[in-house]
Amino acid sequence: MEYRNLGASGLRISELGLGSWLTHGGSVAEAASAELIHAAYAAGINFFDTANMYAKGAAEQILGRALRDYARSSYVIGTKVYFAMGDGPNDRGLSRKHIMEQCEASLRRLGTDYIDLYQCHRYDPRTPLEETLRAMDDLVTQGKVLYVGVSDWSAVQIGDALRLAKELNLDRIVSHQPQYNMFFRWIEPDVLPLCEREGIGQVLYSPLAQGVLSGKYKPASAPPADSRAADPNSNMHMGWLIREEHLRQVEQLRPIAARNGLTIPQLALAWNLRHRIVSSCIIGASRLGQIEENIRASGVKLSSEDLAEIETILANKPVPHAG
């Protein structure tokens, strides 16, 4: 396993991190989740990503219990705040009240004294940005949070946060967690250039397009019975991804993967990691074999010829925004 700095910070995280959306407390039982977490740690993964709203807190609890076997200094926990955690009007968003209360709740569920990376799960247009940044800054000052990040923010929103933090001398965000993969490249025109200039590390989620880039799905064929696409509880966000066009493109990628001694998932992960500002790709796993396969993507460097051929197959490079 190779490690990269989280943006311009001094924090080193594994090129592949283990996520918990839809798995811990969801489709994977706790004993199996703990086994996966232990296997990931043994393989050199030191970054574990979760959120307060995953399985309504159960994912944090499962992760915290599994990681108690190891020295706290040896791993990095990233969790998030924004989505509703109750029915009350203040049980959601990025107000100071919600951030402070949810940080305490996440600390309890994780069984730890501090969160390494605390992330704003979405942008909150109903709360002044200054209020959100001051709350995060206070958590850093209190030692309850070490680094602050955001998830799925636009370039304008990230830029505003950086400018305001500088003006008010507040702790600066160090990371951005976007959805990014071969089929979803929205961050390339403006988010990536901004973050590269400003040293904001990208922590990618859904790098395998929710399993479409696993190679298990075939054109004109029903999904395997044991796959996410066949599970109505897990496939609610897959409709736009698991299209015939994408499945045909995956088949076209196989020769490139083969000549590099890679599987399709390993090729897709290496393609994501080609950006210098990408700090880590968050993988999901329901089986040990998925972790064992995916970690072999760490350290892989694709040639310029490989990247050009992939670009021709995908034919979806975003056009830079005007102005």
ABEGO torsion letter per residue (X at the ends): XBBBBBEABABBBBABBBBABGBBGBABBAAAAAAAAAAAAAAGBABBBBBAABGGGAAAAAAAAAAAABBAAABBBBBBBGBBABABAAABEABAAAAAAAAAAAAAAAGBABBABBBBABBBAABBAAAAAAAAAAAAAAGABABBBBBGBBAAAAAAAAAAAAAAGBBBBABBBBBBBAABAAAAAAAAAAAAAAGBBBBBBGAAGGGAAAGABBBGBBBBAABAAABAAAAAAAAAABBAAAAAAAAAAAAAAAAAGBBAAAAAAAAAAABAABABBBBBBABAAAAAAAAAABGBBBBAAAAAAAAAAAGABBBBBBX
